Every structure is written in structure tokens, then in C-alpha cells.
């Protein structure tokens, strides 16, 4: 795949770079950095990021601790996987069969203990500066945005997609989930799960300009364009940046609806019902299926927020298990995740796409070793587990370790930045490449180092 970016004169003048007033030499520096960054041959052509929203408990997933102290000990057992000597939580039986495809990292750590700051650290590799308010263009770009930044633009095919909603906590949007100082052109496009799927919840806190519901007929689409024209006239008075952002996403929506394979991929009704059932009748499963379909038609990067169902249900269907941790994990969260993620790996493998598709399992932090008085585990960024599969990753391996209570790393401690560097390496991007922000200031895109997982 040719990853080099091509810009027309009009795109340069109308882009967030042009609007920010960069000089031509500054823009040429940024373009040269792009070409330098994509010099390495990629192992993966596409990337699916599965974000386990809320904070996945390492003890009840990829790092069971049967010898933990009594006040920390899990109520769940462990099971052997397809890899000798490697054990998962007993409620991940399907993923356990895929361990030979997976590299498990058990030694990730950082210091950000809130959802907002933990998300920011996990998705940007940086500590937040000056708060974690969303849509602040001074924020660091997400890994998804950076990955999209280094892909060739194709009409009607977004460089990066996120679904089925933006990240939020306590009713507030959070930073770390968009293009940050790269500008709105590199915000991952927002897609909802299509209408007609078993998931019927209404998700709030999506940005209208990014919320491209593709399953609309042409007459409805024309009405929407008329409505956008009316909105545009109002926004134009607010400045060129707002106008450009609206125009950018409106044009992308038109390209996707009129002549893009993305529109067909988005129509899950065309998928074999047996395969849809294999992924599961829930938001997490249908989101992963849609991610596979989107990467199959050329979308380079898709980020899926993984939960069982609607996030408006008092966090009952996310991994934020401060209360009744074990019943929620056993009865709802782990079965949904296990079913959907194992279906994704099976599907990619059977289609011959796993070698060229990197699947990344992320979460904002782990859960505390000690079980609290409400039968839950609280936020714990001091050590947690993530996983990789496909895309040149050598499966059947464990990287790093934590102590017997899953409290701290004991070997090969690593950070979210190291995870990002690993992803960039798989996608053929130099993690030490330099880019310039809208003020022309130089930044290294990643401060970490790739893990030896290849």
C-alpha cells in the first residue's frame, strides 16, 4: 500500500494547516516528515483498535492470580489456553482457544487514575496538560488519528473511523479521542451502529458533523444536505475554521453515500445472519463485525468502543465495575467480550486477513487488587494487561509480568507510549518521526519504544 499523502493546491489552502497560517516552508517540513515516517515497510495494512471502556480487570481477564492474598483473590478460576503454560480467566474460554494468535502484555502501567486522564494517556501516550476537555485543539492527537494521518486519502473512504460513540464520562466529552493539534481533518469519522441491529439504544454526546448515518435513502440525504447548507450559513459567521470543518465532513459524507464501498460495508443486513449471530446480538459484537467489514473495503483504521450495550445504563454494561464486580463480569461483560473478540479473530483468520490486520486490545487502566466493600474493584493504573493479534505480531507469547496480587509490574514494565510505538511499527510508521503542529512547532509523534512482539 502506498502510504504517501497527496495534497492539491485547494486542499492546502483550505486545510487546517492553511487556516492556521502556516508558511509554505513549514508545510513542506510537515510533508517531508510524513514521507520520512512512512519509509518502513508495514507488516499490517489496517488496524482495529478495541477499546474496553471502563477499565478491564487484569485479574479477571489475561492475568489471573490464583495465588493472590485472600482479600485480593478472584472468585473466578483460570483455564489453560492453546498456548502451554498460559492461562486466562475461566470466563474467556473462546479467546483462550486463540492464544496462539495473541501476544499478551501484562506489565503496562501509568499514573492516571481517572477515566478522563486514563483515556487520554491510553489513547495519546501522553499525560494530560491543562485538563482533559474534549475538542481542544491544543490536546495531543489520539493514536487512531495519527494512524490515519499517514494513510493515503481516497474519496469516500475515511482514513480513520471510530464507533459507535465518542468517549465520555459523567455526561462530559473527553479529550484524547480526536485529532487534537493535527486539526479536524484528522478527527476519526464517527459512525453509529446501523439501525435495525439488535442494539437499539440512543447514544448521546456524538458530534453532528461526524455522525454519518449512512443507511439513508437519497431523498433523505438531499434533505440533510439542505439542512447542512442552512447550518453552514450560520456557522460561516463564526470563522473560517468552523466553515472548513463542516465543509470537510459534509463532502466526506457525500462521497461515502454516493460512490463509496464504505456505504455497502456499513449495511450489516447484507452479512450472513449466521456470521452476525457468531459476533453476538449486542453493541460490542456488531461493532467488531462492522470494523472487519470496513477494513476489508479499505478503511485503514477503525476504533471500536467495546461494551455490552447502551452506555446510558448507569455504567452497568462497561468494565467500570466498582460495584458487584464479579456478577457483572461473569453474567454480562466477559461473555459478550469473549464472544465478539473471538469471532473477530476467527473471521479475520478464515478470510486470510489476520496477517495484514493488526488487532489491538486497549483499556484505560486495570482494577485494584483489593476488593472494596461493595464487592467491586476500583481504578488501578499501576499495572494492567492489554493484547495484540495479527498484523505481524508473533502469537502465543506473554510479555512482562505483575506480582502475585496484580498490583505492580515485576518484569518488562512498559507504558502506553510503548504500545503506540509497537502499533506504529506494525503499520510501517516511524514512531520517532517529527511533525509540526498548527503553529509550526515540532513534535516527535511517540515517546515510547516498540515492544519485541514481532
PyMOL commands that set and color helices and strands:
alter all, ss='L'
color gray80, all
select helices_A, chain A and resi 9-14+16-19+24-37+93-96+99-101+115-124+143-149+180-182+184-186+218-236+240-259+261-266+268-270+273-279+283-296+325-350+354-356+416-426
alter helices_A, ss='H'
color red, helices_A
select strands_A, chain A and resi 46-52+78-80+87-89+102-108+160-163+168-169+172-173+189-191+301-306+357-362+366-367+379-380+384-389+397-399+401-402+409-411+434-436+442-444
alter strands_A, ss='S'
color yellow, strands_A
deselect
rebuild
show_as cartoon
